[in-house]
């Protein structure tokens, strides 16, 4: 972090301790005037090393941040927060979680001191009528959130909250829950799903990670199927991905990295277009494909 950004974050923290936290930190307002509708994003986050490396995928995150309107706040649904039931982070100062192992020390030194938003957390929970929602004060921002958001908003000046994935529920449940969040788009909230559409770590070709757009046949088949569904607005086959054959079964051996995509697709409204970026295979059994809907 630049020294100027560090000093800024320390100043904000100081203001919060003086009783000014919600005024100084919480840009979200329940009574704010409506804004132009925010897009929704699915970001293929890939390796945590993307937090400190410079590559084409990081450039893609940075570019999309420049292309869209500056949000009042961000709601992130990350593959890396699974819970029984649904939770939303509701602290003023979410911690930066280093939920990985075996990486260089420089990665563990990274901090992303974006403020949280207890008010937005309560507003979001109030929109969800299909399930109880628990306010969470322990989690923070995991690497599915901060390693990509930091490239879009490097000054860490946009409040960020996370919503967990209920691992006990099927894809249709998640899709329908996501639809209840639609009102946030008109209030300046950028909703981000973070995962990877094709994510089979057990079959990664580690010796091919530097190869450009390298994917196994089934990876490329799954990517083409998913991309066609996304661009055409055909969501049902993706909700029922387990019925779509061997390629998708290999591409999605566990659902957590795929479900954030369904949260984004569920918020697509009539007339909105889905655009792909960072659309490449990686290491044989991963894809970095990302989606912007507006």
Buried (B, 14 or more C-beta within 10 A) or exposed (E): BEEEBEEBBEEBBEBBEEEEBBEBBBBBBEEEEEBEBBBBBBBBBBBBBBBBEEEEBBEBBBEBBEEBEEBBBBBBBBBBBBBEEBBBBBBBBBBBBBBBEEBEEEBEEBBBBBBBBBBBBBBBBEEBEEBEBEEBBEBBBBBBBBBBBBBBBBBBBBBBBBBBBBEEBEBEBBBBBBEBBBEBBEBBBBBBBBBBBBBBEEBBBEEBEEEEEBBBEBBBBBBEBBBEBBEEEEBEBBBEBEEBEEBBBBBBBEBBBBBBBBBBBBBBEEEEEBBBBBBBBBBBBBBBBBBBBB
